[in-house]
Amino acid sequence: MTSIGLYSIGETIGKGSYGKVKLGTHKLTGKQVAIKEISKEHAPMVAREIHLHRQLKHPNIVMLYEVIITESSIHVISEYCPHGELFDALTERGYCYSERDAVRWFVQLVDALKYCHSQDIVHRDLKLENILLDDNDNAKLCDFGFARHAESRQMLQTFCGSLAYSAPEVILRQKYTGPETDIWSLGVILYTLLAGGLPFDDDSEVVTQRKIVKGDYDIPSHFSPEVSDLITRMLKLNPSERVTIDQIAGHPWI
């Protein structure tokens, strides 16, 4: 077992865009942490992620504790969430969650996203794989690799994120404001938790893109009228017609 600073480095628990994530233990307190090791050659790419993540302190966002830099690597020390990804929890379950079960996680995510947007930070890669569960099964937003600081109504144009969760304006390479694209992705997350599958999905990426830009999806019959209304409002093709994060927080389903 190797060490970095005051941390012992243990087994690999995940893989990020630029390196492996290891389980670490603080030598003095015994507290477990996640340690992401990144080669210094990727420093320019991760500098913004670290800068933005450091600014965010919220109970439903993974806490970044410290950054340790050596000759060859950057070590990002952050909160360890032992129950893993929400994606894995859904996959292992093998079927969808009830609205009663899903609403707790959804409210936590809405609260975290509302906080990000209040800090003028847009995530741009919201998906089940980027939501971790702590030892009390609370949802924690992570991975700010595609996040951007975007002041009110500032237009973005980078195509990024994961296709199945991407908003139509991103796929169409149109300029967009970040909050509305986050709202779309949040709608996909809620749908997937309740349906057990993605709203826009196909073996062909081209077909998936076509479905997204046409808004071609079906609301399962077991969805309540309230949650159907909320998802429909989040998955509006026109970004200006989507509900805002404040409207979501005040929606009757919640």
C-alpha positions as CSV (number, residue, x, y, z in Angstrom):
1,M,0.0,0.0,0.0
2,T,1.3,3.4,-1.0
3,S,0.8,6.8,0.6
4,I,0.2,10.4,-0.3
5,G,0.4,13.1,2.3
6,L,-1.4,11.9,5.4
7,Y,-3.4,9.3,3.4
8,S,-2.8,5.6,2.8
9,I,-3.9,4.6,-0.7
10,G,-5.8,1.3,-1.1
11,E,-7.8,-0.5,-3.7
12,T,-9.2,1.0,-6.9
13,I,-12.9,1.9,-6.5
14,G,-13.6,3.7,-9.8
15,K,-12.2,5.2,-13.0
16,G,-12.4,8.9,-13.9
17,S,-11.9,10.6,-17.3
18,Y,-8.2,11.1,-16.6
19,G,-7.2,8.5,-14.0
20,K,-8.2,5.9,-11.5
21,V,-10.0,6.6,-8.2
22,K,-8.6,4.8,-5.2
23,L,-9.9,4.3,-1.7
24,G,-7.8,6.3,0.8
25,T,-7.6,6.4,4.6
26,H,-6.5,9.3,6.7
27,K,-3.6,8.0,8.8
28,L,-4.6,10.1,11.9
29,T,-8.4,10.0,11.9
30,G,-9.1,6.7,10.0
31,K,-11.6,8.6,7.8
32,Q,-12.1,7.0,4.4
33,V,-11.8,9.3,1.3
34,A,-11.7,8.9,-2.4
35,I,-8.4,9.7,-4.1
36,K,-8.4,10.5,-7.8
37,E,-4.9,10.3,-9.3
38,I,-4.4,12.3,-12.4
39,S,-1.2,12.6,-14.6
40,K,0.2,16.1,-14.7
41,E,0.0,16.1,-18.5
42,H,-3.8,16.5,-18.0
43,A,-3.4,19.4,-15.6
44,P,-4.8,22.1,-18.0
45,M,-7.9,19.9,-18.5
46,V,-8.6,19.4,-14.8
47,A,-7.6,22.8,-13.5
48,R,-11.1,24.3,-14.2
49,E,-12.9,21.2,-12.7
50,I,-10.9,21.6,-9.4
51,H,-11.3,25.3,-9.3
52,L,-15.1,25.1,-9.7
53,H,-15.6,22.1,-7.4
54,R,-13.6,23.8,-4.7
55,Q,-16.2,26.6,-4.6
56,L,-19.2,24.2,-4.0
57,K,-20.1,23.3,-0.4
58,H,-23.5,21.6,-0.2
59,P,-24.7,18.5,1.6
60,N,-25.7,16.9,-1.7
61,I,-22.5,17.6,-3.6
62,V,-19.4,15.5,-3.0
63,M,-17.0,17.5,-0.9
64,L,-13.5,18.2,-2.3
65,Y,-11.1,18.2,0.7
66,E,-7.7,18.9,-0.8
67,V,-5.4,18.7,-3.8
68,I,-1.9,17.2,-3.4
69,I,0.6,17.7,-6.3
70,T,3.7,15.6,-6.7
71,E,6.3,15.6,-9.5
72,S,4.3,13.4,-11.8
73,S,0.7,13.5,-10.5
74,I,-2.2,15.5,-9.1
75,H,-4.1,13.8,-6.3
76,V,-7.6,15.0,-5.7
77,I,-8.9,14.0,-2.2
78,S,-12.7,14.0,-1.9
79,E,-15.6,12.6,0.1
80,Y,-16.0,8.8,-0.1
81,C,-19.5,7.6,-0.9
82,P,-19.6,3.8,0.0
83,H,-22.9,3.0,-1.6
84,G,-21.5,3.8,-5.1
85,E,-23.3,5.2,-8.1
86,L,-27.1,5.6,-8.4
87,F,-26.7,4.0,-11.8
88,D,-25.4,0.8,-10.2
89,A,-28.1,0.9,-7.6
90,L,-30.8,1.0,-10.3
91,T,-29.0,-1.7,-12.4
92,E,-28.7,-4.1,-9.4
93,R,-32.3,-3.5,-8.5
94,G,-33.3,-4.7,-11.9
95,Y,-36.4,-2.6,-12.1
96,C,-37.6,0.9,-11.5
97,Y,-38.1,2.8,-8.2
98,S,-41.5,3.8,-6.9
99,E,-42.3,7.5,-6.9
100,R,-42.2,7.5,-3.1
101,D,-38.6,6.1,-3.1
102,A,-37.4,8.3,-6.0
103,V,-38.7,11.6,-4.8
104,R,-36.2,11.8,-1.9
105,W,-33.2,11.5,-4.2
106,F,-34.8,13.8,-6.8
107,V,-35.4,16.6,-4.2
108,Q,-31.8,16.3,-3.1
109,L,-30.6,16.6,-6.7
110,V,-32.9,19.6,-7.3
111,D,-31.5,21.3,-4.1
112,A,-27.9,20.6,-5.2
113,L,-28.5,21.9,-8.8
114,K,-30.3,25.0,-7.5
115,Y,-27.3,25.7,-5.4
116,C,-24.9,25.3,-8.4
117,H,-27.0,27.6,-10.5
118,S,-27.1,30.2,-7.7
119,Q,-23.3,30.2,-7.9
120,D,-23.5,30.6,-11.7
121,I,-22.1,27.1,-12.2
122,V,-23.7,24.7,-14.7
123,H,-22.8,21.0,-14.5
124,R,-23.4,19.9,-18.1
125,D,-23.0,16.2,-17.4
126,L,-25.8,15.2,-15.2
127,K,-26.4,11.4,-15.3
128,L,-27.0,8.5,-13.0
129,E,-23.3,7.6,-13.1
130,N,-22.4,11.1,-11.7
131,I,-24.7,10.7,-8.7
132,L,-23.1,8.9,-5.7
133,L,-24.8,7.5,-2.6
134,D,-23.3,8.0,0.9
135,D,-23.6,5.6,3.8
136,N,-27.1,7.0,4.5
137,D,-28.1,6.6,0.9
138,N,-28.2,10.4,0.3
139,A,-27.6,11.5,-3.2
140,K,-24.3,13.4,-3.9
141,L,-23.6,15.1,-7.2
142,C,-20.0,14.5,-8.5
143,D,-17.7,14.9,-11.5
144,F,-17.5,18.6,-12.5
145,G,-15.2,17.9,-15.5
146,F,-17.6,19.5,-18.0
147,A,-18.9,22.2,-15.5
148,R,-18.6,25.9,-16.5
149,H,-19.0,29.2,-14.8
150,A,-21.7,30.8,-16.8
151,E,-23.2,34.1,-15.8
152,S,-26.8,34.9,-16.4
153,R,-27.9,34.3,-20.0
154,Q,-24.3,33.7,-21.1
155,M,-24.3,31.5,-24.2
156,L,-22.3,28.3,-24.4
157,Q,-21.7,26.1,-27.4
158,T,-19.5,23.2,-26.4
159,F,-21.0,19.7,-27.2
160,C,-20.3,17.7,-24.1
161,G,-21.9,15.3,-21.7
162,S,-23.5,11.9,-22.4
163,L,-25.7,11.4,-25.4
164,A,-28.7,9.8,-23.7
165,Y,-28.9,12.8,-21.2
166,S,-28.1,15.5,-23.8
167,A,-30.6,18.2,-24.5
168,P,-31.8,18.8,-28.2
169,E,-30.0,22.2,-28.5
170,V,-26.7,20.6,-27.5
171,I,-27.1,17.8,-30.1
172,L,-28.1,20.3,-32.8
173,R,-24.9,22.3,-32.0
174,Q,-26.9,25.4,-31.2
175,K,-25.7,28.0,-28.7
176,Y,-27.3,27.4,-25.3
177,T,-27.5,28.6,-21.7
178,G,-26.4,26.0,-19.3
179,P,-29.3,25.9,-16.7
180,E,-31.8,24.7,-19.2
181,T,-29.6,21.9,-20.4
182,D,-29.1,20.8,-16.8
183,I,-33.0,20.8,-16.4
184,W,-33.4,18.5,-19.4
185,S,-30.8,16.0,-18.0
186,L,-32.5,16.1,-14.7
187,G,-35.8,15.2,-16.4
188,V,-34.0,12.2,-18.1
189,I,-32.7,11.1,-14.6
190,L,-36.2,11.2,-13.0
191,Y,-37.8,9.4,-15.9
192,T,-35.1,6.6,-15.8
193,L,-35.4,6.1,-12.1
194,L,-39.2,5.6,-12.4
195,A,-39.3,3.7,-15.7
196,G,-36.2,1.5,-15.2
197,G,-34.9,2.7,-18.6
198,L,-33.9,5.8,-20.5
199,P,-36.6,7.9,-22.4
200,F,-34.4,8.2,-25.5
201,D,-32.5,5.0,-26.2
202,D,-31.5,2.9,-29.2
203,D,-28.5,0.8,-30.3
204,S,-27.9,3.4,-33.0
205,E,-26.6,6.8,-31.8
206,V,-28.1,8.4,-34.9
207,V,-31.5,7.0,-34.0
208,T,-31.1,8.1,-30.4
209,Q,-30.2,11.6,-31.5
210,R,-33.2,11.7,-33.8
211,K,-35.5,10.7,-30.9
212,I,-34.1,13.4,-28.7
213,V,-34.4,16.3,-31.2
214,K,-38.0,15.2,-31.9
215,G,-38.9,14.6,-28.3
216,D,-39.9,11.1,-29.2
217,Y,-40.6,9.2,-26.0
218,D,-43.5,7.5,-24.2
219,I,-44.7,8.1,-20.6
220,P,-45.3,4.8,-18.9
221,S,-48.8,4.1,-17.8
222,H,-47.8,3.6,-14.1
223,F,-46.5,7.2,-13.8
224,S,-48.8,9.4,-11.8
225,P,-50.4,12.4,-13.5
226,E,-48.3,14.7,-11.3
227,V,-44.9,13.2,-12.2
228,S,-46.0,12.9,-15.9
229,D,-46.7,16.6,-15.9
230,L,-43.3,17.4,-14.3
231,I,-41.3,15.3,-16.7
232,T,-43.2,16.7,-19.7
233,R,-42.4,20.2,-18.5
234,M,-38.7,19.3,-18.1
235,L,-38.3,17.6,-21.5
236,K,-39.7,20.5,-23.6
237,L,-37.8,20.8,-26.9
238,N,-37.6,24.6,-26.6
239,P,-35.3,25.5,-23.8
240,S,-37.2,28.7,-23.0
241,E,-40.4,26.6,-22.3
242,R,-38.7,24.3,-19.8
243,V,-39.6,24.7,-16.1
244,T,-37.0,26.5,-14.0
245,I,-35.3,24.9,-11.1
246,D,-37.5,27.0,-8.7
247,Q,-40.6,25.8,-10.5
248,I,-39.5,22.2,-10.1
249,A,-38.9,22.7,-6.4
250,G,-42.5,24.1,-6.1
251,H,-44.2,21.5,-8.3
252,P,-47.1,19.6,-6.8
253,W,-45.4,16.2,-7.3
254,I,-42.6,17.3,-4.9
